[in-house]
Amino acid sequence: MKELQHINKYFAKYRGRLLLGVIITIAARIFALYVPQFIGDSTHVIEQYINNEVTDAAYVKSTLVDNIIIILGATFISAFLTFLMRQTFIVVSRHIEFDLKNEVYQQYQALSLNFYKKNRTGDLMNRISDDVSKVRMYTGPALMYSVTTVTLFVVVLAYMINTAPMLTLYTVAPLPFLSFAIYKLSRLINKKSTIVQQYLSKLNTYTQESFSGISVIKSYGLEQQINKEFVELSNTNKEKNIDLVKVQAFFFPLMVLLIGVSNVLVIYIGGRQVITGEIDNFGIIVEFLLYVNMLTWPVATVGWVADMVQRAEASQKRINEFLSEEPEIKNHSSKKIAIHGDIEFKNITFTYEDTGITALKNVSFNIHPGETLAIIGKTGSGKSTILELISRLYDVQKGELLIDDKEIKTLPLHSLRKAIGYVPQDAFLFSDSIKSNIKFGKNDASEEEVIQAAKNAAVHENIIGFSKGYDTILGERGITLSGGQKQRVSIARAIIQNPQILLFDDCLSAVDTETEEEILNNLHSISSQKTTVIVSHRISSAKNADKIIVLENGEILQQGTHSQLITLDGYYKELYLKQLSEKEN
Ligand SMILES: Nc1ncnc2c1ncn2[C@@H]1O[C@H](COP(=O)(O)OP(=O)(O)OP(=O)(O)O)[C@@H](O)[C@H]1O
């Protein structure tokens, strides 16, 4: 239960409602107790009438009518209170589930990129959905059934012992076995259903991938093979399900068997006690039969609850592992400050912890507001890493990164990120309208601002060509944009925030050179006071930059302007001549 202590703060938050739930549960059980009592009393009156101990038929009749009214009233009140009990406990558990999900999600948002690389997406999804649901079972049903069982036991047992102590002992004797058997069975059912879940998730992933990659499957003519694999997976899934159903089928027969044993004991022992005169009233046997049936379900739930708690504990342990994870990128100030965009790299060496790859080696350069820096280099030379360090997606390990002459770690993270418009290499767009995707960078942007950003990114004409224009839905339910269109929508998303620093990571690679030229010209006019960093493989993107650096294996090989670099032998000149001849051909 150590792990589940994390939930106590939520129990404290909803303590008022939980207390109300407990009171309602106790009241519901007390009213439920009237039913067997008055049925027993009615049986006793009939017994007395049959034995001629009572001869007044009118009296018997009126007693029975009174009892029926009481039984109906008590049943109705108990049922209504049971309804309220569920409303209280289960609703609280839904609130706790909501709070816990938000807590986990907030933590996910706070954690750094490295965390996402260490953990698989499926795992992250499972903790926020599956594990939180299992913890909810602890905060809701498990709590509710525990309160019900304890209340019922205290109230019913006290009454039973008071009425017939020996008979009580014999009657409740099989109940612990029932509880234990249900516990064992629940464990087995859960084990089997976990296996079913695993196969189901395999099947889902397989199906989803085959839909996403349908064009590859069709173009390689692999439909038959994929079909065969699907049938195999589906078949295993079916077998595991049948396995589960077999075990589940034992649940109710087991309960009925044990209730039956208790009932037989009540009739046998109770009957003998009536014969020997230990019990003077036949109604008690009827009353006890009803008590046994009342106790059976709560006793069965003890086993069930024990299993639920164990599973919740395991799930909360997994959740706690994530919650205790410290974000690697720490924010030291929540102040809002203006960032001007002076960037200086001083002897920076950076190694990715997970791969051990040193992506930057002793890199130094600076750039001021109003300037454009272009970074050119072969694939894997460390270009993107420079942009990731400026956005503080990773922290510098060796050397100094200064923004506005201050160490980047000392700047308020929110102000820094707000001041940056970052267009990553693989433009990610949400399954939403084009307008919402552009406005993602600035929620309160007006229609005109969206259009202006799209115009600057040279994608406006494409967008108005779609029948729904800016309301065109992208992604699974909508249209698929071309690579170049995606890149330009994501440029529009970055420039709409009017950021002080613009970082473009090879995001013009999929557009033709004329469109590239148009975008660069637009950028030039909107970013005259801003700091712009353009990563590219193309000389055309770099040639107008104020400064160009050439990277190879994480080191700066060359540095200068276009006119300087084309006169120097080296990578830049080679690339320039190669791309020039490609253009001419
Ligand atoms: N997130 C990461 N985790 C581990 N290693 C990484 C990560 N990102 C990049 N690397 C490694 O660091 C080196 C530099 O990568 P980087 O992405 O900065 O290169 P790049 O010049 O931008 O390449 P490209 O032009 O192909 O985008 C590469 O060897 C790469 O494998």
The ligand as an ORCA input file, in Angstrom:
! r2SCAN-3c Opt
* xyz 0 1
  N      18.099     13.016    -30.134
  C      19.256     12.428    -30.380
  N      19.711     11.466    -29.584
  C      20.878     10.870    -29.856
  N      21.678     11.171    -30.863
  C      21.273     12.134    -31.697
  C      20.031     12.813    -31.487
  N      19.875     13.716    -32.454
  C      20.971     13.619    -33.218
  N      21.809     12.683    -32.773
  C      23.105     12.327    -33.353
  O      23.916     13.479    -33.318
  C      24.576     13.690    -34.532
  C      24.217     15.062    -35.090
  O      22.862     15.053    -35.440
  P      22.088     16.310    -36.000
  O      20.659     15.957    -36.107
  O      22.430     17.515    -35.218
  O      22.723     16.417    -37.451
  P      22.271     17.287    -38.689
  O      23.473     17.932    -39.188
  O      21.120     18.163    -38.340
  O      21.815     16.141    -39.693
  P      20.712     16.219    -40.864
  O      21.215     17.144    -41.885
  O      20.648     14.803    -41.374
  O      19.471     16.666    -40.223
  C      24.155     12.537    -35.441
  O      25.190     11.594    -35.436
  C      22.931     11.976    -34.816
  O      22.849     10.581    -35.001
*
